[in-house]
Amino acid sequence: MEINIFETDHEAIENYIAGFSSNGHELFGPIAYKDGYIFRVYAPNADRMYIKGDFTGWDIHEMIKNPEYGYFYIFENAKVGDYYKLVVVKDNQWVEHTDPFARAMDLEGDFASLIVDESYEFSDSDFIKNRNKNFDKPMNIYEIHMGSWLRLSDRVNFLDIVDKLIDHIKKMNYTHVEIMPVTEYPFYPSWGYQSTGFFATSSRYGKPEDLKKFVDLMHQNGIGVILDVVAVHFANDYYGLKMFDGTHMYESSYEDLTYSEWGSINFDYSKGHVKSFMKSSFAYWIDNFHLDGIRVDAVSYMIYYNGNENRGIHDDNINFISDLNKTLEIAYPSVMRIAEDSSAYPGVTHPVEDGGLGFDYKWDLGWMNDTIKYFEVDSYNRSMYHSKVTFSMFYFYNEKFLLPLSHDEVVHLKKPMINKMFGSYEDRFKELKVLNTYQMTHPGKKLNFMGNEIATFDEWNENESINWNILNYPTHDDFNRYLKDLNYLYKENKAFYANDYKEDGFKWTVVDDANTSVFAYERYAENSRFLVVLNMANMYHGAYEFPFDEDLEFIEKINSFAPKYGGDKVDYRQIEIEKGEVLKLELWEYEACIFEIKEKNEKTN
């Protein structure tokens, strides 16, 4: 046996241990070599380690330890499709574990690691070559849970739904799809947020090559793919990373730092090898699956100890986040990094070299919570909540925000979006159109969870498919058509996206009329200019006045009361005013309308 071959580059190992590596997946796990595989496992405090699997007849084979660098290795005549387990021995305690760098795992009642074929030839070079971070491009994200978007059976493969999903995304004019976590996880109702396999594609949804083909097909249809990933914690199951080498290898030894509020175990980023492990996980998914973005879950729980601001800033985690973003920016400059962060910690989307955390986008959870709270209040009392709508623009330019209406808001008795609206059955649909118009025309990129686009009355359940049959009802079909056209208007007009993060891309026209709950604002970009008018109250206005000091023409592009959306406002308005005049609009209860603004006599599209 050529031991020098089956060991590895010790300089690379030193970098991994010190926290400087993002290629751990090239050092550890199953590495193809000639007619078999080299297995390497980092476990510095283990006394002994064994491997057993299909290639050993499930007898244990003792692995060789490199005592200087703390890893074990062995060569086996293994092949694709073989299952295997690791047996870690510490102080005469024998514990079976899955391989931390396994690319796939067995789900059905076991936790064996699986050797897979990692080869796949992508056909998306044009898409990859032309992609960027979309700061001045439209980005309207469709968030899905892979197992319940279209549940054809108990087990949903990536490729079972990909064609229908592509058709739906294109029809609805979304630009990206965001997939909730698909790294291997043991407890289905955790939705993937408590993982045991940070390099393993969940066998619930298929093989790694299936996910690669899923992404490839999305790219061939012009759709970007964002993966939801978890870096704060891992599942508590004994066979995973917990006490992996018989000590607190991946977690803290301090009990008050070990466990999260979800019962999972927090990563300890004071340890260099933990930093390298997670940086390698991010790099593996981006590089091998051609991802266009990663959304990092629960960043506030990393910034502060278990998300508790009273305990102070967690410096080890801050250093890791900054290092992660700096590393990924260098390696993958066109791939977006998005923070799901509910804190007020400053500089989340500022460059690391300027003292920021280095993310490209931050979820604006303040906007989401304020907006939902506003629409939950009855129309008469909304005047008292006026600042819930206006407040976002006071802080908006502090970060690069993304406006989410995500899965977290339509589950666990929080009610679907339609049932968050206050009022009668008919009024809720009107208000939801207003809310979506507000979201799509407010500065910032957009995200909506599956089902939001059909105004489903069902709270999301991971065990059931979205109720697509609800589109057989005219009211839901009308609403869906409105969103499709609204998304198209957003995507096709620069005013709504090109200057999202420039202060001259937005201007309030009506901001302080709390008594009527009417809001209006303009969006600008180059020669593109639009007026958005939102009547957020159950109040009719015969001739609401909007001041302008220019010779202008207003061409109505969309109206929530148009007949094709279930309303009965027959004609789209086209109004000219001269300098010094006011624009007068009849506004119906809960009406949303958008006008393109042209200088008089300017040729319209």
C-alpha positions as CSV (number, residue, x, y, z in Angstrom):
1,M,0.0,0.0,0.0
2,E,1.4,3.4,-1.0
3,I,0.9,5.2,2.3
4,N,2.4,8.4,1.0
5,I,-0.3,8.5,-1.7
6,F,-3.1,7.8,0.7
7,E,-2.0,10.5,3.1
8,T,-2.4,14.0,1.8
9,D,-0.7,17.4,1.4
10,H,0.2,18.3,4.9
11,E,0.5,22.0,4.1
12,A,-3.2,21.8,3.0
13,I,-4.0,20.0,6.3
14,E,-2.3,22.7,8.3
15,N,-4.3,25.3,6.5
16,Y,-7.5,23.4,7.2
17,I,-6.7,23.0,10.9
18,A,-5.9,26.7,11.1
19,G,-9.1,27.8,9.5
20,F,-7.7,29.0,6.2
21,S,-9.1,26.4,3.9
22,S,-12.2,26.2,1.7
23,N,-11.3,23.0,0.0
24,G,-11.8,20.5,2.8
25,H,-14.0,18.4,0.5
26,E,-10.9,17.7,-1.7
27,L,-8.9,16.5,1.3
28,F,-11.4,14.5,3.3
29,G,-14.3,12.0,2.7
30,P,-14.2,9.5,-0.1
31,I,-11.6,10.4,-2.8
32,A,-11.6,8.3,-6.0
33,Y,-8.3,6.7,-6.6
34,K,-7.6,4.1,-9.3
35,D,-9.9,1.1,-8.7
36,G,-11.2,2.3,-5.3
37,Y,-11.4,5.1,-2.9
38,I,-9.1,6.7,-0.3
39,F,-11.1,7.6,2.9
40,R,-9.7,10.4,5.1
41,V,-11.4,11.6,8.3
42,Y,-10.2,14.4,10.5
43,A,-10.7,13.4,14.2
44,P,-7.7,14.5,16.2
45,N,-8.9,13.3,19.6
46,A,-10.1,9.8,18.6
47,D,-8.0,6.9,19.8
48,R,-8.9,4.6,16.9
49,M,-11.2,4.7,13.9
50,Y,-12.7,1.9,11.8
51,I,-14.6,1.8,8.5
52,K,-17.1,-0.8,7.5
53,G,-19.4,-1.0,4.5
54,D,-20.4,-3.0,1.4
55,F,-16.8,-3.1,0.4
56,T,-15.7,-4.8,3.6
57,G,-18.7,-7.1,3.9
58,W,-19.6,-4.9,6.9
59,D,-16.6,-6.1,8.8
60,I,-14.6,-3.4,10.4
61,H,-11.2,-2.3,8.9
62,E,-9.0,-0.2,11.1
63,M,-7.9,3.1,9.6
64,I,-4.4,4.4,10.0
65,K,-3.9,7.6,12.1
66,N,-1.5,10.4,11.3
67,P,-0.8,11.5,14.9
68,E,0.9,14.7,13.9
69,Y,-2.2,16.1,12.0
70,G,-5.0,14.2,13.6
71,Y,-6.6,12.5,10.6
72,F,-7.3,8.8,9.8
73,Y,-7.0,7.3,6.3
74,I,-7.4,4.0,4.5
75,F,-7.7,2.7,0.9
76,E,-10.6,0.4,0.0
77,N,-11.7,-1.3,-3.2
78,A,-15.0,0.6,-2.9
79,K,-17.3,1.6,-5.8
80,V,-20.1,4.0,-6.6
81,G,-23.3,2.8,-4.8
82,D,-21.5,1.3,-1.8
83,Y,-22.7,2.3,1.7
84,Y,-20.3,2.7,4.6
85,K,-20.0,3.8,8.2
86,L,-17.3,5.1,10.4
87,V,-16.7,3.7,13.9
88,V,-15.0,6.2,16.3
89,V,-13.3,4.9,19.4
90,K,-12.5,7.2,22.3
91,D,-11.8,6.0,25.9
92,N,-13.1,2.5,24.9
93,Q,-16.5,4.1,23.8
94,W,-17.4,2.9,20.3
95,V,-19.8,5.1,18.4
96,E,-20.9,4.8,14.8
97,H,-20.9,8.0,12.7
98,T,-21.7,9.1,9.2
99,D,-18.8,10.7,7.3
100,P,-18.8,14.5,7.8
101,F,-17.8,14.8,4.1
102,A,-20.2,12.3,2.7
103,R,-21.8,13.4,-0.5
104,A,-25.0,11.4,0.2
105,M,-26.5,9.4,3.0
106,D,-29.1,6.7,3.5
107,L,-32.4,8.1,4.8
108,E,-34.5,5.0,5.4
109,G,-34.0,4.1,9.1
110,D,-30.2,4.3,8.9
111,F,-27.4,6.8,8.5
112,A,-24.9,5.1,6.3
113,S,-22.8,7.3,4.0
114,L,-23.1,6.6,0.3
115,I,-20.5,6.8,-2.4
116,V,-21.9,8.6,-5.5
117,D,-20.9,9.5,-9.0
118,E,-20.0,13.2,-8.8
119,S,-19.5,13.6,-12.6
120,Y,-21.9,15.8,-14.5
121,E,-21.5,17.9,-17.6
122,F,-23.3,21.2,-17.3
123,S,-24.7,23.0,-20.4
124,D,-25.1,26.4,-18.8
125,S,-21.9,28.2,-19.7
126,D,-23.7,31.1,-21.3
127,F,-25.8,31.7,-18.2
128,I,-22.8,31.4,-15.9
129,K,-20.8,33.8,-18.1
130,N,-23.4,36.5,-18.0
131,R,-24.7,36.3,-14.4
132,N,-24.0,38.9,-11.8
133,K,-25.3,40.0,-8.4
134,N,-28.3,41.8,-9.9
135,F,-27.8,45.1,-8.0
136,D,-29.1,47.0,-11.0
137,K,-31.1,44.1,-12.4
138,P,-34.6,42.8,-11.7
139,M,-34.6,40.1,-9.0
140,N,-37.9,38.5,-8.1
141,I,-37.3,35.3,-6.1
142,Y,-39.8,32.4,-5.9
143,E,-39.1,30.5,-2.6
144,I,-40.0,26.8,-2.6
145,H,-39.9,23.8,-0.4
146,M,-38.9,20.9,-2.6
147,G,-41.1,18.3,-1.0
148,S,-44.4,20.2,-1.1
149,W,-44.5,22.5,-4.1
150,L,-46.1,19.7,-6.1
151,R,-46.3,16.5,-4.0
152,L,-46.9,13.7,-6.5
153,S,-45.9,11.0,-4.0
154,D,-44.3,10.6,-0.6
155,R,-40.9,11.0,-2.2
156,V,-40.4,14.0,-4.5
157,N,-37.4,14.0,-6.8
158,F,-35.9,17.2,-8.1
159,L,-36.5,16.0,-11.6
160,D,-40.2,15.1,-10.9
161,I,-41.2,18.7,-10.7
162,V,-38.5,20.6,-12.6
163,D,-40.3,21.0,-15.9
164,K,-43.6,22.2,-14.3
165,L,-41.7,24.5,-12.0
166,I,-39.8,26.1,-14.9
167,D,-43.0,26.6,-16.7
168,H,-44.6,28.2,-13.6
169,I,-41.7,30.5,-12.9
170,K,-41.5,31.7,-16.5
171,K,-45.3,32.2,-16.7
172,M,-45.2,34.2,-13.4
173,N,-42.2,36.3,-14.5
174,Y,-40.0,35.4,-11.5
175,T,-36.3,35.6,-12.1
176,H,-34.9,33.2,-9.5
177,V,-35.9,30.2,-7.5
178,E,-34.8,29.8,-3.9
179,I,-34.8,26.2,-2.5
180,M,-35.2,25.6,1.2
181,P,-32.3,23.5,2.5
182,V,-31.6,20.2,0.7
183,T,-28.5,19.1,2.6
184,E,-29.3,15.8,4.3
185,Y,-31.4,16.1,7.5
186,P,-33.0,13.5,9.7
187,F,-36.2,15.2,10.9
188,Y,-38.6,16.1,8.0
189,P,-40.5,18.9,9.9
190,S,-37.2,20.7,10.4
191,W,-37.5,21.6,6.7
192,G,-33.7,21.0,6.4
193,Y,-32.6,23.6,8.9
194,Q,-31.1,20.9,11.2
195,S,-28.7,19.1,9.1
196,T,-26.5,16.0,9.5
197,G,-24.8,16.2,6.1
198,F,-23.3,19.5,5.1
199,F,-21.9,18.0,1.9
200,A,-24.7,15.5,1.2
201,T,-27.6,16.1,-1.1
202,S,-30.7,14.9,0.7
203,S,-31.8,11.5,-0.6
204,R,-35.4,12.6,0.0
205,Y,-35.1,14.5,-3.2
206,G,-32.6,12.5,-5.3
207,K,-29.0,12.1,-6.1
208,P,-26.4,14.9,-6.4
209,E,-26.6,14.5,-10.2
210,D,-30.3,15.1,-10.0
211,L,-29.8,18.4,-8.3
212,K,-27.1,19.4,-10.7
213,K,-29.5,18.7,-13.6
214,F,-32.2,20.7,-11.9
215,V,-29.9,23.7,-11.7
216,D,-28.7,23.1,-15.2
217,L,-32.2,23.1,-16.6
218,M,-33.1,26.2,-14.7
219,H,-30.1,28.0,-16.1
220,Q,-30.9,26.9,-19.7
221,N,-34.3,28.6,-19.2
222,G,-32.7,31.8,-17.8
223,I,-33.7,31.2,-14.2
224,G,-31.2,31.7,-11.4
225,V,-30.9,29.3,-8.4
226,I,-30.4,30.2,-4.8
227,L,-29.9,27.6,-2.1
228,D,-30.9,28.2,1.5
229,V,-28.0,27.0,3.8
230,V,-27.5,26.7,7.5
231,A,-24.2,27.7,9.2
232,V,-25.3,28.4,12.8
233,H,-26.1,24.9,14.0
234,F,-26.3,21.1,13.3
235,A,-28.7,18.3,14.2
236,N,-28.4,16.8,17.7
237,D,-28.4,13.2,16.4
238,Y,-25.5,11.1,17.9
239,Y,-24.3,9.8,14.5
240,G,-23.7,13.3,13.1
241,L,-21.2,15.9,14.1
242,K,-22.1,15.7,17.8
243,M,-19.0,14.6,19.9
244,F,-17.6,13.4,16.7
245,D,-14.1,12.4,17.9
246,G,-15.3,11.6,21.4
247,T,-14.9,15.3,22.4
248,H,-16.6,18.6,21.6
249,M,-15.0,18.7,18.2
250,Y,-17.4,20.8,16.3
251,E,-19.3,22.3,19.2
252,S,-18.4,24.3,22.3
253,S,-17.6,22.5,25.5
254,Y,-19.5,25.2,27.4
255,E,-23.1,24.1,27.9
256,D,-24.6,27.6,27.7
257,L,-23.0,27.9,24.2
258,T,-23.6,24.4,22.9
259,Y,-27.4,24.3,22.4
260,S,-29.6,26.5,20.3
261,E,-33.2,27.3,21.2
262,W,-34.3,24.7,18.7
263,G,-32.4,21.9,20.5
264,S,-29.8,21.7,17.8
265,I,-26.1,22.2,18.5
266,N,-24.2,25.4,17.6
267,F,-21.0,25.4,15.7
268,D,-18.0,26.7,17.6
269,Y,-16.3,29.1,15.2
270,S,-13.4,29.7,17.7
271,K,-12.0,26.5,16.2
272,G,-10.0,26.7,13.0
273,H,-11.1,23.4,11.6
274,V,-14.8,24.3,12.1
275,K,-14.3,27.5,10.1
276,S,-12.6,25.5,7.3
277,F,-15.3,22.8,7.4
278,M,-18.1,25.3,6.8
279,K,-16.2,27.4,4.3
280,S,-15.6,24.2,2.4
281,S,-19.3,23.3,2.5
282,F,-20.3,26.7,1.0
283,A,-17.6,26.4,-1.7
284,Y,-18.6,22.8,-2.5
285,W,-22.2,23.7,-3.1
286,I,-21.5,26.8,-5.2
287,D,-18.8,25.2,-7.2
288,N,-20.2,21.7,-7.9
289,F,-23.9,22.7,-8.3
290,H,-23.4,26.0,-10.2
291,L,-25.4,28.0,-7.6
292,D,-26.1,31.6,-8.3
293,G,-26.7,32.6,-4.7
294,I,-26.7,31.3,-1.1
295,R,-29.1,32.5,1.6
296,V,-27.6,32.1,5.0
297,D,-30.2,31.3,7.7
298,A,-30.5,32.8,11.1
299,V,-27.5,35.2,10.9
300,S,-28.7,37.1,14.0
301,Y,-28.2,33.9,16.0
302,M,-24.6,34.0,14.9
303,I,-24.0,37.8,15.4
304,Y,-25.2,37.5,19.0
305,Y,-25.0,34.6,21.4
306,N,-28.0,32.5,20.4
307,G,-29.6,35.7,19.0
308,N,-29.7,37.4,22.3
309,E,-28.5,41.0,22.0
310,N,-28.2,41.3,25.8
311,R,-25.4,38.7,25.8
312,G,-23.4,40.8,23.4
313,I,-21.7,40.3,20.1
314,H,-20.2,36.8,19.4
315,D,-16.8,37.9,18.0
316,D,-15.8,34.4,16.9
317,N,-18.9,34.2,14.7
318,I,-18.4,37.7,13.4
319,N,-14.8,36.8,12.4
320,F,-16.0,33.7,10.7
321,I,-18.8,35.4,8.7
322,S,-16.4,38.1,7.5
323,D,-13.8,35.5,6.5
324,L,-16.5,33.4,4.8
325,N,-17.8,36.3,2.7
326,K,-14.3,37.6,1.9
327,T,-13.3,34.1,0.8
328,L,-16.4,33.5,-1.4
329,E,-16.2,36.9,-2.9
330,I,-12.7,36.2,-4.2
331,A,-13.6,32.7,-5.4
332,Y,-17.1,33.3,-6.8
333,P,-17.5,37.1,-7.5
334,S,-20.7,36.7,-9.4
335,V,-22.5,34.6,-6.8
336,M,-24.8,36.4,-4.3
337,R,-24.6,36.0,-0.6
338,I,-27.8,36.8,1.2
339,A,-28.3,37.2,5.0
340,E,-31.5,36.3,6.8
341,D,-30.9,38.7,9.6
342,S,-33.5,40.1,12.0
343,S,-31.0,42.2,14.0
344,A,-30.1,45.9,13.7
345,Y,-26.4,45.0,13.6
346,P,-24.8,47.6,11.2
347,G,-22.9,47.0,8.0
348,V,-24.3,43.5,7.2
349,T,-24.0,44.3,3.5
350,H,-21.0,46.5,3.7
351,P,-17.6,45.3,2.4
352,V,-15.4,43.4,4.9
353,E,-12.6,45.8,4.2
354,D,-14.8,48.7,5.4
355,G,-15.7,46.8,8.6
356,G,-18.9,45.2,7.3
357,L,-19.9,41.6,7.3
358,G,-19.6,41.3,3.5
359,F,-23.0,40.0,2.5
360,D,-24.5,41.3,-0.8
361,Y,-28.1,41.4,0.5
362,K,-30.0,41.4,3.7
363,W,-33.6,40.3,4.2
364,D,-35.6,43.3,5.4
365,L,-37.6,41.6,8.1
366,G,-38.5,44.9,9.7
367,W,-40.3,45.8,6.4
368,M,-42.0,42.5,6.4
369,N,-43.2,42.6,10.0
370,D,-44.3,46.3,9.8
371,T,-46.2,45.7,6.5
372,I,-48.1,42.6,7.7
373,K,-48.9,44.4,11.0
374,Y,-50.4,47.3,9.0
375,F,-52.6,45.1,6.9
376,E,-53.8,43.1,9.9
377,V,-55.4,46.3,11.4
378,D,-58.9,47.3,10.4
379,S,-59.1,50.0,7.8
380,Y,-60.5,52.6,10.2
381,N,-57.6,52.4,12.6
382,R,-54.8,52.2,10.1
383,S,-54.2,55.9,10.5
384,M,-52.6,55.1,13.8
385,Y,-50.2,52.7,12.2
386,H,-49.2,55.0,9.3
387,S,-45.5,54.8,10.2
388,K,-45.5,51.1,9.6
389,V,-45.6,51.9,5.9
390,T,-43.4,55.0,5.9
391,F,-40.6,53.8,8.3
392,S,-38.8,51.5,5.9
393,M,-37.6,54.4,3.7
394,F,-36.0,56.1,6.7
395,Y,-33.4,53.3,7.0
396,F,-33.6,51.6,3.6
397,Y,-30.3,52.9,2.2
398,N,-28.3,51.7,5.2
399,E,-28.1,48.3,3.7
400,K,-28.9,46.5,0.4
401,F,-32.3,45.1,1.4
402,L,-34.4,42.3,0.0
403,L,-38.1,42.4,0.7
404,P,-39.4,38.9,1.7
405,L,-42.8,37.4,2.2
406,S,-41.3,34.0,3.1
407,H,-42.3,30.6,4.4
408,D,-41.8,31.7,8.0
409,E,-44.9,34.0,7.7
410,V,-47.4,31.4,6.5
411,V,-46.8,28.4,8.9
412,H,-47.4,27.4,12.5
413,L,-50.7,29.3,13.0
414,K,-49.3,32.5,11.4
415,K,-52.0,32.2,8.7
416,P,-51.5,32.4,4.9
417,M,-51.1,35.9,3.4
418,I,-54.8,36.2,2.3
419,N,-56.0,35.6,5.9
420,K,-53.6,38.2,7.3
421,M,-55.7,40.9,5.5
422,F,-58.4,42.5,7.6
423,G,-62.0,42.5,6.4
424,S,-64.5,40.6,4.2
425,Y,-63.7,37.9,1.8
426,E,-63.8,40.3,-1.2
427,D,-61.8,43.0,0.6
428,R,-59.0,40.6,1.4
429,F,-58.2,39.9,-2.2
430,K,-58.3,43.7,-2.9
431,E,-55.9,44.4,0.0
432,L,-53.6,41.5,-1.0
433,K,-53.2,43.1,-4.5
434,V,-52.4,46.4,-2.8
435,L,-49.8,44.7,-0.6
436,N,-48.1,42.9,-3.5
437,T,-48.1,46.1,-5.5
438,Y,-46.4,47.9,-2.6
439,Q,-43.8,45.1,-2.4
440,M,-43.1,45.0,-6.1
441,T,-42.6,48.7,-6.5
442,H,-40.8,49.5,-3.2
443,P,-37.0,49.7,-3.6
444,G,-35.2,46.5,-3.0
445,K,-35.2,43.0,-4.5
446,K,-38.2,40.7,-3.9
447,L,-39.1,37.2,-2.5
448,N,-42.4,35.4,-2.2
449,F,-43.0,31.9,-0.9
450,M,-44.9,29.4,-3.0
451,G,-48.7,29.6,-2.6
452,N,-48.6,33.4,-2.1
453,E,-49.1,33.8,-5.8
454,I,-52.5,32.0,-5.8
455,A,-53.8,33.5,-2.5
456,T,-54.1,30.1,-0.9
457,F,-56.3,29.8,2.1
458,D,-54.2,26.9,3.4
459,E,-51.4,27.4,5.9
460,W,-48.3,25.8,4.5
461,N,-47.9,22.2,5.5
462,E,-44.6,20.4,4.5
463,N,-46.5,17.1,4.2
464,E,-49.0,18.3,1.6
465,S,-48.8,19.8,-1.9
466,I,-49.8,23.4,-2.6
467,N,-53.5,23.3,-3.5
468,W,-53.2,24.3,-7.2
469,N,-56.8,23.4,-7.8
470,I,-57.8,26.7,-6.1
471,L,-57.0,28.4,-9.4
472,N,-60.3,26.9,-10.7
473,Y,-62.0,29.5,-8.6
474,P,-62.2,32.8,-10.6
475,T,-61.2,35.0,-7.6
476,H,-58.0,33.2,-7.2
477,D,-57.3,33.0,-10.9
478,D,-57.9,36.7,-11.2
479,F,-55.5,37.4,-8.3
480,N,-52.9,35.1,-9.9
481,R,-53.2,36.9,-13.2
482,Y,-52.7,40.3,-11.5
483,L,-49.5,39.1,-9.9
484,K,-48.2,37.7,-13.2
485,D,-48.8,41.1,-14.9
486,L,-47.4,43.0,-11.9
487,N,-44.2,40.8,-12.0
488,Y,-43.9,41.5,-15.7
489,L,-44.2,45.2,-15.2
490,Y,-41.5,45.1,-12.6
491,K,-39.2,43.0,-14.7
492,E,-39.5,45.0,-17.9
493,N,-39.1,48.5,-16.5
494,K,-35.8,49.8,-15.1
495,A,-37.5,52.3,-12.9
496,F,-38.4,49.5,-10.5
497,Y,-35.0,47.9,-10.1
498,A,-32.0,49.7,-11.6
499,N,-31.7,52.3,-8.9
500,D,-32.9,50.2,-5.9
501,Y,-29.9,51.3,-3.8
502,K,-29.6,54.9,-5.0
503,E,-31.5,57.6,-3.2
504,D,-32.5,59.3,-6.5
505,G,-34.4,56.2,-7.6
506,F,-37.4,56.9,-5.2
507,K,-39.4,59.9,-4.2
508,W,-42.5,60.1,-2.0
509,T,-45.4,62.0,-3.7
510,V,-48.0,61.4,-0.9
511,V,-46.5,60.3,2.4
512,D,-48.3,62.0,5.3
513,D,-52.0,61.5,4.6
514,A,-52.7,59.3,7.5
515,N,-56.4,60.1,7.6
516,T,-57.0,58.5,4.2
517,S,-54.2,55.9,4.2
518,V,-53.3,56.9,0.6
519,F,-49.7,56.6,-0.4
520,A,-48.0,57.5,-3.6
521,Y,-44.4,57.5,-4.8
522,E,-42.3,57.7,-7.9
523,R,-39.6,55.3,-9.2
524,Y,-36.9,56.5,-11.6
525,A,-34.1,55.1,-13.7
526,E,-32.6,56.8,-16.8
527,N,-35.6,57.6,-19.1
528,S,-38.0,55.4,-17.1
529,R,-40.4,57.0,-14.6
530,F,-43.5,55.7,-12.9
531,L,-46.0,56.8,-10.3
532,V,-47.4,54.2,-7.9
533,V,-50.7,55.0,-6.1
534,L,-52.0,52.9,-3.3
535,N,-55.3,53.4,-1.5
536,M,-54.7,51.2,1.6
537,A,-58.1,52.0,3.2
538,N,-61.7,51.0,2.7
539,M,-62.4,54.6,1.6
540,Y,-63.5,56.0,-1.8
541,H,-62.0,59.2,-3.2
542,G,-63.8,61.0,-6.1
543,A,-60.9,63.2,-7.1
544,Y,-57.7,62.7,-5.1
545,E,-55.1,65.3,-5.9
546,F,-51.4,64.8,-6.6
547,P,-49.2,67.8,-7.1
548,F,-46.8,68.0,-10.1
549,D,-45.0,71.1,-11.4
550,E,-44.4,69.8,-14.9
551,D,-46.1,69.3,-18.3
552,L,-46.7,65.6,-18.0
553,E,-48.7,62.7,-19.4
554,F,-49.7,59.8,-17.2
555,I,-50.4,56.4,-18.9
556,E,-51.9,53.8,-16.6
557,K,-50.1,50.5,-16.9
558,I,-51.9,48.4,-14.3
559,N,-54.9,48.7,-12.1
560,S,-56.1,46.2,-9.5
561,F,-59.7,46.8,-10.5
562,A,-59.3,46.1,-14.2
563,P,-61.8,43.6,-15.6
564,K,-59.2,40.9,-16.3
565,Y,-58.4,40.9,-12.6
566,G,-62.0,40.6,-11.5
567,G,-62.8,44.3,-11.3
568,D,-65.0,46.6,-13.3
569,K,-62.9,49.7,-14.1
570,V,-63.2,49.4,-17.8
571,D,-60.7,51.9,-19.3
572,Y,-57.1,52.4,-18.4
573,R,-56.6,56.1,-17.7
574,Q,-54.4,58.4,-19.8
575,I,-54.2,61.9,-18.4
576,E,-52.3,65.0,-19.4
577,I,-51.6,67.9,-17.0
578,E,-49.8,71.2,-17.5
579,K,-47.3,72.8,-15.2
580,G,-49.0,74.1,-12.1
581,E,-51.9,71.7,-12.4
582,V,-52.6,68.8,-10.2
583,L,-53.2,65.2,-11.2
584,K,-56.7,64.2,-10.1
585,L,-57.6,60.5,-9.7
586,E,-60.7,58.7,-8.7
587,L,-59.6,56.1,-6.2
588,W,-61.8,53.2,-5.2
589,E,-61.6,51.3,-1.9
590,Y,-58.3,49.3,-1.7
591,E,-57.2,50.3,-5.2
592,A,-53.7,49.9,-6.5
593,C,-52.6,51.6,-9.8
594,I,-49.3,52.3,-11.6
595,F,-48.8,55.1,-14.2
596,E,-45.9,55.5,-16.5
597,I,-45.0,59.2,-16.6
598,K,-43.9,60.9,-19.8
599,E,-43.2,64.4,-20.7
600,K,-46.0,65.8,-22.8
601,N,-45.7,64.9,-26.5
602,E,-43.0,62.4,-25.8
603,K,-43.4,59.3,-27.8
604,T,-44.7,56.4,-25.6
605,N,-43.9,52.8,-25.9
